[in-house]
Amino acid sequence: MLHIQIQKQLRDFPLDVTLELPAAVTVLFGRSGMGKSMTLACVAGLATPDAGRIVVNGSTFYDSANGINLPPQQRRVGYVTQDYLLFPHLTVAQNVAFGLIKQTRQERETIVQEALSWLGLEQLAQQRPRELSGGQQQRVALARALVIHPQVLLLDEPFSALDSPTRIRLRQDLLRLQREQNVPVLFVTHDLAEAMLLGEQMAVIADGRLLQLDTPQQVRQRPASPLVAELVGSGTAVLPV
């Protein structure tokens, strides 16, 4: 379970989001620049909220009232962006192993081989990022995020730069891996089709505010406001009586 309750003043508006999320894929959906990526950065510890709490499976990452703010390396968060951020001088295997610092060499090798097998990368273990396709690089980034057995997996538009067939394969990989590892996944996108395909839950965000949290189908069929209806392309909004 992932609990997020954060407030942070951004340049154009205040970010004020409260989410209670199970071990499932939750899509943060909305236009660019609305606070989705900042929400992920706060969970990862790469940005600090002005106030609030972030708790994952009973472990408190951030609590402004009690002065708790764990550094990123203590949060055990898997974080993947559209830029991959692979180390060009390291092999695929070395990139995947980068976050494994407490294990013996033999343990690292076993964990890395399992991760490469999950994602069909065994034959690429000794290649370097420049020798890989975009889809292969994204699989390496996913493997590196997963080998630490993260408490939460954060994905910031990771498939946006890929061609359609590759996106489809990686979406299937992601759903399979989420079921196997049973972790909360926060997936940022402004692609409605991707949100509908991936999300078990869909959190619609605009100007730093959570507008609606429901299944993608319910959001599409019963948008909570005219703005949600506009964002998801629905002609009907369910308004309060």
Secondary structure, 3 states (H helix, E strand, C coil): CEEEEEEEECCCCEEEEEEEECCCEEEEECCCCCCHHHHHHHHHCCCCCCEEEEEECCEEEEEHHHCEECCHHHCCEEEEECCCCCCCCCCHHHHHHCCCCCCCHHHHHHHHHHHHHHCCCHHHCCCCHHHCCHHHHHHHHHHHHHCCCCCEEEEECCCCCCCHHHHHHHHHHHHHHHHHHCCCEEEEECCHHHHHHHCCEEEEEECCEEEEEECHHHHHHCCCCHHHHHHHCCCCCCCCC
